[in-house]
Amino acid sequence: NRPLLIKLKTQTSTEYFLEACSREERDAWAFEITGAIHAGQPGKVQQLHSLRNSFKLPPHISLHRIVDKMHDSNTGIRSSPNMEQGSTYKKTFLGSSLVDWLISNSFTASRLEAVTLASMLMEENFLRPVGVRSMGAIRSGDLAEQFLDDSTALYTFGHKRKNWKVRRFVLRKDPAFLHYYDPSKEENRPVGGFSLRGSLVSAL
């Protein structure tokens, strides 16, 4: 449960844990290491490059818009009870069904792009893996397996934030500090704040 960690498991089942300084560095290292592992398989390397570099959302489409359409009762993803290894999971859908849906709604042009987009939705917690198959894929750390285009992998909708609050932030220089205020209250005292020393900022 540490977002900047990479697990590297060798053929002898020895596990190494590497911690990066940012999500971007973590993803870059995971990509390069995976590329080195598959260096003798040109097709695999080409697929990884496609996953990493080729797909970009059109500027007029946001992940939030896609999720809203996924929840649409008429045209969205249909959740239903699904069984896996003797257990029943309510309100789930198949990985392959989501890939089909993304393509049929013209959000992506290929299954590879749809898998990449689904991974982005999962990274932002709009989707959540359910059951042994999809949870195992997340733990494997293989970029190509993070989201499974599979009729046995189950997913459900993630938690959508409903508690956004309006805050006013004040950035202070010396010492480096970020205070935040409740603009609905008259008193000019910060509700909270935190030191910026040693902090890391990532654009999401």
trRosetta pair geometry for C-beta under 8 A, 3 or more apart (Angstrom, degrees):
i j d omega theta_ij theta_ji phi_ij phi_ji
2 5 4.4 73 86 -20 103 122
2 19 7.1 -39 131 -115 136 108
3 23 6.7 -32 144 -89 110 96
3 26 7.7 -149 141 3 66 172
4 19 5.5 59 110 -163 100 77
4 20 4.8 -131 180 61 96 78
4 21 7.1 173 -166 26 143 2
4 22 6.9 -78 -121 -134 119 2
4 23 6.7 -103 -99 -75 78 52
4 25 7.9 26 -156 71 103 99
4 26 5.2 -148 -153 -62 60 135
5 17 5.9 -19 -164 -168 111 98
5 18 7.1 140 -159 75 58 45
5 19 5.4 -31 -99 -99 69 74
5 20 7.7 -166 -83 13 21 78
5 26 7.5 16 33 -130 13 129
6 17 7.2 153 78 -157 51 48
6 18 4.5 -17 60 62 103 97
6 19 7.7 -171 19 -79 74 27
6 20 6.8 66 -16 -26 107 103
6 26 6.1 178 -50 -154 100 86
6 29 6.1 -105 -40 102 159 119
6 30 5.5 -163 -117 -78 123 93
6 33 7.5 112 173 26 147 153
6 141 6.8 100 -157 -152 69 136
7 15 6.0 -19 -168 -164 99 105
7 16 7.4 148 -159 77 49 47
7 17 5.7 -20 -102 -101 68 72
7 18 8.0 -177 -80 22 22 73
7 141 5.4 -152 59 -52 88 150
8 15 7.1 145 77 -157 49 52
8 16 4.4 -17 62 61 102 99
8 17 7.8 -169 21 -76 75 25
8 18 6.5 38 -9 -5 113 112
8 33 6.8 -88 -104 170 119 153
8 141 7.9 -118 -82 110 42 161
9 13 6.5 -12 -173 -139 100 41
9 14 7.3 162 -153 79 53 40
9 15 5.1 -18 -100 -101 77 77
9 16 7.9 -169 -74 23 33 67
9 141 7.9 145 4 36 101 133
10 13 6.9 -63 72 8 70 13
10 14 4.7 3 37 53 117 90
10 15 7.8 -147 10 -72 76 32
10 16 7.6 59 -29 -6 99 103
18 29 7.0 -121 114 140 138 150
20 23 7.7 125 93 -90 130 14
20 25 4.1 178 -176 101 123 104
20 26 3.8 -158 33 -70 148 73
20 29 6.0 -167 -84 12 126 138
21 25 5.3 42 49 34 78 156
21 200 6.7 -178 165 -111 78 144
22 25 4.7 95 53 8 81 100
22 26 6.9 -139 95 -6 42 87
22 200 5.8 -160 -92 180 88 133
22 202 5.7 155 -160 -86 102 114
23 26 5.5 -54 -147 37 33 115
23 27 6.2 29 157 -16 67 106
23 202 5.3 78 20 -150 111 157
24 27 6.0 -57 -148 38 27 107
24 28 6.2 27 154 -19 63 110
24 202 7.0 -177 -17 -133 96 108
25 28 5.6 -55 -144 38 31 112
25 29 6.2 29 158 -18 66 107
26 29 6.1 -61 -150 38 26 107
26 30 6.3 23 155 -17 64 110
27 30 5.7 -54 -143 39 31 111
27 31 6.1 33 156 -22 65 108
28 31 5.7 -56 -148 36 28 113
28 32 6.3 21 157 -14 65 108
29 32 5.9 -57 -143 40 30 105
29 33 6.0 26 160 -16 66 110
30 33 6.0 -57 -142 39 26 108
30 34 6.1 25 159 -17 63 111
30 141 6.8 -130 -142 177 121 96
30 143 6.3 134 135 -60 111 107
31 34 6.0 -59 -147 39 25 108
31 35 6.2 28 153 -21 62 108
31 48 6.6 148 -155 169 82 114
31 52 5.4 72 -135 -95 141 141
31 143 6.4 53 -98 -59 68 157
32 35 5.5 -52 -147 35 31 115
32 36 6.5 33 153 -21 64 103
33 36 5.6 -52 -151 33 33 112
33 37 6.5 37 149 -22 64 102
34 37 5.5 -49 -150 31 35 115
34 38 6.5 7 158 4 67 109
34 48 6.1 179 111 -127 116 147
34 142 6.8 124 -124 -140 129 62
34 143 5.6 -136 20 5 175 113
34 144 8.0 166 176 -9 143 92
35 38 6.3 -73 -146 52 28 91
35 39 6.7 64 148 -73 63 75
35 45 5.6 73 -145 -128 83 91
35 48 5.7 -162 -84 98 83 153
35 49 7.9 69 -105 -58 121 81
36 39 5.5 -9 -155 -40 36 114
38 41 4.7 -63 -173 51 87 107
38 44 3.9 -104 -179 105 141 132
38 45 5.5 -178 107 -60 106 75
38 48 7.0 144 58 -19 142 138
39 45 6.7 58 -113 -71 37 132
41 44 4.0 38 108 15 117 117
41 45 6.6 153 89 -16 66 85
42 45 5.7 -58 -147 38 34 111
42 46 6.2 36 156 -22 69 106
43 46 5.7 -54 -149 35 30 112
43 47 6.5 31 152 -20 64 105
44 47 5.6 -53 -151 34 32 113
44 48 6.5 33 151 -19 65 104
44 144 7.7 -84 -156 -38 86 156
45 48 5.7 -53 -150 35 33 112
45 49 6.5 34 152 -19 65 104
46 49 5.7 -53 -151 35 32 112
46 50 6.5 35 150 -20 64 104
47 50 5.6 -53 -152 34 33 113
47 51 6.4 37 150 -21 65 103
47 112 6.9 -133 -150 -129 85 131
47 144 6.3 39 126 -104 122 128
48 51 5.5 -50 -149 34 34 114
48 52 6.2 25 155 -15 66 109
48 143 6.2 82 -132 78 94 135
48 144 6.6 -79 -87 -56 77 104
49 52 5.8 -61 -145 41 30 106
49 53 5.7 -23 175 22 69 117
49 54 7.5 74 129 -28 70 99
50 53 7.0 -77 -122 53 18 78
50 54 4.6 -19 -152 8 63 133
50 55 7.6 60 164 -23 70 92
50 112 5.6 1 126 153 131 143
51 54 7.7 27 -17 29 12 95
51 55 7.6 -22 -149 12 30 116
51 112 6.8 -110 -77 -180 72 98
51 115 7.4 -51 -116 96 101 109
51 116 5.4 179 -147 -89 67 110
51 143 6.0 137 116 142 152 116
51 144 6.5 -131 -53 -92 158 69
52 143 7.6 -4 -64 172 91 154
54 113 7.3 -93 103 -89 105 93
55 108 7.2 -8 -136 -126 125 107
55 112 7.8 -161 -49 120 128 83
55 113 4.6 153 -103 -132 128 85
55 116 4.5 133 46 93 155 151
55 117 6.8 -116 161 -52 143 81
57 61 5.3 -125 178 84 103 99
57 62 7.4 92 145 -107 150 26
57 63 7.5 -98 -81 -55 165 70
57 117 7.4 107 -79 -115 95 104
58 61 4.9 67 64 14 90 106
61 65 5.7 -123 -156 69 63 136
61 66 6.8 62 174 -51 104 95
61 107 6.8 172 176 -131 157 86
62 65 4.7 103 55 1 77 99
62 66 7.3 -139 98 -2 46 84
63 66 5.6 -53 -152 36 37 113
63 67 6.3 36 151 -19 69 105
63 120 6.5 -131 -99 130 126 109
63 121 6.2 172 -154 -98 111 73
63 124 5.9 70 144 46 161 162
63 126 6.4 -158 163 -25 112 154
64 67 5.7 -55 -147 37 32 110
64 68 6.3 36 153 -22 65 104
65 68 5.7 -50 -148 33 31 113
65 69 6.5 28 154 -15 63 106
66 69 5.9 -60 -154 39 31 108
66 70 6.3 37 148 -25 66 105
66 102 7.8 19 -156 -118 123 92
66 107 6.0 69 -114 -119 117 149
66 117 7.6 -143 -149 171 168 120
66 121 7.0 -103 101 -90 131 122
67 70 5.3 -49 -147 31 35 117
67 71 6.6 30 155 -16 65 104
67 121 7.0 153 -75 -139 97 112
67 126 4.8 -109 -95 -155 130 133
67 157 7.9 108 -156 -140 100 107
67 160 7.3 151 154 -101 142 122
68 71 6.0 -61 -155 38 31 107
68 72 7.2 55 144 -48 61 88
69 72 5.4 -22 -159 -11 43 120
69 75 6.8 -45 -173 98 86 108
69 76 6.2 170 148 -97 49 86
69 105 6.7 134 139 -167 142 155
70 76 4.9 85 170 -153 27 103
70 77 4.9 -1 -164 2 85 107
70 101 7.5 87 -116 134 84 142
70 157 7.5 156 120 -98 125 111
71 76 5.3 -110 71 -125 8 163
71 77 8.0 -16 -70 37 31 86
71 157 7.3 60 -86 -106 95 152
72 75 4.8 -3 100 54 134 79
72 76 3.8 155 53 -39 67 103
73 76 6.6 6 -49 24 14 114
75 105 7.7 112 157 -98 112 117
77 93 5.2 -57 169 -56 117 171
77 97 7.0 110 -145 128 98 109
77 98 6.2 4 -113 -101 137 78
77 101 5.6 -39 -87 -83 87 176
78 93 6.9 127 78 -100 49 118
79 90 8.0 53 153 154 111 59
79 91 4.1 21 155 -157 137 62
79 92 6.2 97 -153 19 89 13
79 93 5.5 -88 -102 -45 59 95
79 156 6.9 59 -128 -129 126 80
79 157 7.5 -71 -71 -12 138 101
80 91 7.4 61 -30 -103 7 29
80 92 7.2 -62 67 59 46 58
80 93 7.3 82 24 -87 73 67
81 88 5.4 5 -176 -177 111 107
81 89 6.9 159 -153 80 60 40
81 90 5.2 -27 -97 -107 83 55
81 91 7.6 3 -73 -22 53 38
81 92 7.4 54 -136 29 24 92
82 88 7.3 159 82 -152 28 61
82 89 5.5 -20 63 60 79 93
82 92 4.8 -90 25 77 116 118
82 93 7.7 149 -27 -94 140 16
82 94 7.1 155 -112 -63 158 79
82 154 5.3 -179 85 -109 138 126
83 86 7.2 11 -173 -104 105 5
83 87 6.8 157 -151 80 65 37
83 88 5.2 -35 -93 -95 76 67
83 89 7.6 161 -95 14 25 74
84 87 5.9 -24 68 61 70 87
84 89 6.7 4 15 -4 105 117
84 131 4.3 51 64 -153 156 143
84 132 6.3 -167 142 26 125 92
84 133 6.5 -117 -153 -2 140 108
84 152 6.9 113 -118 -176 105 80
84 154 5.9 -118 -35 -12 139 132
85 131 7.5 148 24 -163 104 106
85 132 5.9 27 7 10 145 138
87 131 7.1 177 79 -115 120 95
89 92 4.6 35 113 -21 111 143
89 130 5.1 131 -169 148 155 132
89 131 5.8 -95 -35 -54 150 108
89 154 5.6 105 66 152 149 158
89 156 7.4 -127 157 -50 117 123
91 156 5.8 68 114 -133 86 116
91 157 7.7 -58 150 19 112 93
92 130 5.3 -112 -113 63 129 149
92 131 7.7 57 -144 -16 162 119
92 154 4.4 10 169 -173 140 110
92 155 6.4 141 -161 69 86 30
92 156 4.9 -67 -104 -70 69 91
93 97 5.1 -110 173 78 101 133
93 98 6.0 110 115 -53 121 94
93 154 7.3 138 68 -151 26 65
93 155 6.0 -35 66 67 76 83
93 156 7.3 130 15 -94 75 47
94 97 4.1 97 61 -1 91 105
94 98 7.1 -158 92 -6 51 80
94 150 7.3 -123 -178 97 93 52
94 151 5.3 1 -166 -139 142 48
94 152 7.7 32 -138 -21 103 12
94 153 6.8 96 -161 69 64 61
94 154 6.7 -48 -100 -99 47 55
94 155 7.7 71 -179 22 7 87
95 98 5.9 -56 -154 34 33 109
95 99 6.6 33 151 -18 66 105
95 118 7.5 99 -152 167 83 163
95 134 6.7 164 -57 -93 122 115
95 147 6.5 166 -145 171 117 77
95 148 4.5 22 157 90 178 73
95 149 5.6 -144 135 -110 107 21
95 150 4.8 33 61 43 129 68
95 151 7.6 -114 53 -65 81 22
95 153 3.9 13 -12 80 130 113
95 154 7.5 -95 -30 -62 82 14
95 155 6.1 98 -78 -13 70 116
96 99 5.6 -52 -148 36 36 114
96 100 6.3 41 151 -21 66 103
96 149 5.5 78 -96 179 66 62
96 150 5.8 -129 -41 74 96 9
96 151 4.8 -26 16 -69 140 66
96 153 7.8 117 -19 45 75 94
97 100 5.6 -51 -149 35 32 114
97 101 6.3 33 151 -22 65 107
97 151 8.0 88 -31 -115 82 68
98 101 5.5 -53 -146 35 33 114
98 102 6.4 35 155 -21 66 103
98 114 7.6 161 121 167 75 111
98 118 5.8 97 124 -108 128 130
98 127 7.8 59 -139 -118 162 144
98 155 6.5 -15 -28 54 147 139
99 102 5.9 -52 -148 33 30 110
99 103 6.6 25 155 -13 63 108
99 111 5.5 38 176 -142 129 82
99 114 4.3 107 -146 123 75 137
99 115 6.4 2 -106 -64 117 69
99 118 6.8 -58 -79 -35 74 142
99 149 4.6 35 -43 -124 160 100
100 103 6.0 -65 -154 40 28 107
100 104 6.0 21 156 -16 68 113
101 104 5.8 -57 -139 41 29 107
101 105 6.2 14 163 -7 65 112
102 105 6.3 -66 -144 45 24 101
102 107 4.7 -77 -166 61 78 118
102 108 5.1 25 140 19 109 111
102 114 4.2 145 82 -134 134 103
102 117 5.9 158 -158 79 150 138
102 118 6.9 -114 -37 -55 153 93
103 106 7.7 35 176 -74 34 29
103 107 7.6 -84 -72 50 22 75
103 108 5.7 -58 -89 74 62 88
103 109 7.5 72 -132 -153 84 10
103 110 7.4 19 -108 -139 115 4
103 111 6.9 -29 -61 -79 136 58
103 114 5.5 -53 -49 -66 88 139
107 114 7.5 95 86 -108 99 80
107 117 6.3 139 133 -179 116 170
108 113 3.7 176 -161 109 117 112
108 114 4.3 -170 64 -68 153 69
108 116 7.8 146 -118 53 141 93
108 117 5.5 -138 -58 -6 129 140
109 113 5.8 56 44 27 66 153
110 113 4.8 98 56 8 78 100
110 114 6.9 -138 100 -6 43 89
111 114 5.4 -53 -146 37 36 115
111 115 6.4 41 153 -23 67 100
111 149 5.7 66 179 -133 112 164
112 115 5.9 -50 -151 32 30 111
112 116 6.6 31 150 -17 61 105
113 116 5.5 -55 -151 37 35 114
113 117 6.3 34 152 -18 68 105
114 117 5.7 -52 -145 38 32 111
114 118 6.2 35 153 -20 65 105
114 149 7.2 86 92 -95 109 121
115 118 5.7 -53 -146 37 30 113
115 119 6.5 36 151 -23 62 103
115 144 8.0 24 140 -160 146 57
115 147 5.2 173 -163 83 74 109
115 149 5.3 -73 -81 -42 110 110
116 119 5.6 -52 -154 31 31 115
116 120 6.8 34 148 -20 63 102
117 120 5.5 -50 -154 31 36 114
117 121 6.6 37 148 -18 66 102
118 121 5.5 -50 -150 35 36 113
118 122 6.4 35 151 -19 66 104
118 127 6.6 -12 -169 21 78 166
118 147 4.2 156 104 177 113 162
119 122 5.6 -55 -148 37 33 111
119 123 6.3 40 151 -26 65 103
119 146 4.8 61 -120 99 115 127
119 147 4.5 -132 -68 -10 75 121
120 123 5.6 -49 -147 30 32 115
120 124 6.7 16 157 -5 63 107
121 124 6.2 -65 -151 45 29 101
121 126 4.3 -77 -172 67 84 118
121 127 4.7 61 121 -4 105 112
122 125 7.5 41 -176 -78 35 24
122 126 7.2 -90 -74 56 27 72
122 127 4.4 -56 -85 73 71 104
122 128 7.3 141 -136 -83 83 27
122 129 7.1 38 -141 -37 131 86
122 146 7.1 -180 72 151 144 103
122 147 6.0 177 -6 -79 143 110
122 155 7.8 -90 -92 -137 111 130
122 158 7.6 139 -132 -42 49 134
124 158 8.0 171 104 61 60 153
124 204 7.4 126 -108 178 98 112
125 128 7.1 22 -155 -71 62 89
125 158 4.2 -172 166 157 64 154
125 159 6.3 -29 157 51 117 76
126 157 7.0 -49 169 -155 59 73
126 158 5.1 171 174 38 6 116
126 160 7.3 43 -120 -88 69 85
127 147 8.0 46 100 -115 148 119
127 155 5.3 -4 -174 -180 108 127
127 156 7.5 147 -158 79 62 33
127 157 6.7 -63 -107 -122 49 37
127 158 5.5 -23 23 -22 7 103
128 155 6.6 147 74 -162 43 74
128 156 5.3 -27 64 67 97 81
128 157 7.0 24 15 113 96 17
128 158 4.4 128 -39 -86 97 79
128 159 7.9 55 -48 -11 134 68
129 134 3.5 -160 -154 129 106 112
129 135 5.0 161 121 -71 124 56
129 137 7.1 -162 -124 55 151 101
129 138 5.5 -150 14 -29 156 127
129 153 7.5 -52 -140 -179 97 98
129 154 7.5 101 -168 86 59 61
129 155 5.8 -49 -106 -105 43 77
130 134 6.3 36 44 54 41 131
130 135 7.4 -15 -173 -43 6 99
130 154 4.5 -65 77 111 97 105
130 155 6.1 153 13 -114 92 20
130 156 5.1 58 -34 -7 134 104
131 134 6.0 72 66 27 84 94
131 135 6.4 -168 87 -4 35 104
131 153 7.6 180 76 -152 116 45
131 154 4.5 66 17 43 132 120
132 135 6.1 -71 -139 46 19 106
132 136 5.8 24 165 -25 63 114
133 136 6.1 -63 -154 32 19 111
133 137 6.9 19 151 -21 58 105
133 148 6.7 -89 146 47 102 164
133 150 6.8 -132 158 103 135 143
133 152 5.2 168 -89 122 169 92
133 153 4.5 -131 117 -99 120 67
133 154 6.9 101 54 10 110 75
134 137 5.5 -47 -153 28 38 116
134 138 6.9 41 151 -20 64 98
134 148 5.9 -133 -104 24 75 118
134 153 4.3 106 -68 -166 92 94
134 154 5.8 -124 -3 55 129 51
134 155 6.0 172 -134 -69 170 76
135 138 5.8 -50 -156 30 38 112
135 139 6.6 30 150 -13 67 107
136 139 5.8 -59 -149 40 34 108
136 140 6.4 46 152 -36 67 101
137 140 5.6 -45 -150 18 33 117
137 142 7.5 -80 -162 54 71 97
137 145 4.5 -141 -153 152 95 94
137 146 6.3 140 144 -136 102 14
137 147 7.4 126 127 -87 142 12
137 148 5.1 -145 -69 -42 165 110
137 153 6.8 7 -9 -125 142 134
138 146 6.5 58 -105 -146 57 64
140 145 5.4 -15 75 90 138 140
142 145 4.0 47 81 22 111 113
142 146 7.2 -151 87 -41 57 65
143 146 6.1 -22 -156 -20 35 112
145 148 6.4 9 -163 -79 66 85
148 153 3.8 132 78 -35 126 166
150 153 4.1 79 69 0 112 108
157 160 7.5 -24 159 -34 112 102
161 164 6.0 78 137 -49 117 86
165 182 7.9 -43 161 -118 123 87
166 183 6.0 -58 123 33 110 118
166 184 7.6 100 73 -32 113 99
167 180 4.6 2 175 -174 126 120
167 181 6.8 136 -168 62 73 42
167 182 7.0 -49 -117 -93 68 46
167 183 7.4 160 -146 -14 22 93
167 191 7.4 -102 -131 38 107 135
168 180 6.7 149 76 -158 44 65
168 181 4.5 -26 65 62 100 99
168 182 7.8 -132 20 -37 91 1
168 183 4.8 102 -26 -64 116 100
169 178 6.1 -13 -165 -173 109 97
169 179 7.1 151 -155 83 56 47
169 180 5.0 -28 -98 -99 70 84
169 181 7.8 -174 -77 17 25 75
170 178 7.4 158 78 -157 47 50
170 179 4.8 -12 58 63 98 97
170 180 7.5 178 17 -86 70 35
170 181 7.1 44 -11 -12 106 110
170 190 7.6 -110 35 -91 115 115
171 177 7.9 162 -158 85 44 47
171 178 5.7 -16 -106 -106 65 78
172 175 7.3 44 113 78 109 47
172 176 7.0 163 92 -144 70 27
172 177 4.5 -6 58 59 114 90
172 178 7.4 -165 21 -78 78 30
172 179 6.7 44 -14 -3 116 102
173 176 6.5 -22 -165 -92 29 62
175 195 6.9 -23 132 -133 122 98
175 197 7.2 -34 178 -44 113 112
176 195 6.9 80 90 -169 76 67
176 196 3.9 -85 136 59 109 113
176 197 6.1 135 63 -56 111 66
177 193 5.9 38 170 163 102 125
177 194 7.3 -179 -153 92 72 29
177 195 5.7 -44 -104 -109 79 50
177 196 6.2 -151 -85 -3 23 92
178 193 5.8 -178 93 -153 50 83
178 194 6.0 -7 57 56 93 73
178 196 6.0 91 -18 -59 97 106
179 190 4.0 -86 -173 -107 112 147
179 192 7.5 176 -151 99 60 36
179 193 3.8 -32 -104 -90 59 131
180 190 6.2 94 62 -158 35 97
180 191 5.8 -45 99 51 82 99
180 192 5.8 -4 53 65 96 76
180 193 6.3 168 10 -82 67 68
181 185 7.7 -130 174 58 87 102
181 188 7.3 -22 -131 -154 143 51
181 189 7.6 147 -121 90 97 32
181 190 5.5 -87 -77 -116 75 55
181 191 6.0 139 -127 -5 29 90
182 185 4.5 52 91 10 109 111
182 191 5.1 86 -28 -54 93 130
190 193 5.2 8 153 -35 152 114
194 199 7.7 106 123 -82 113 137
195 199 7.5 -179 112 -37 62 114
196 199 4.7 -78 -158 19 56 133
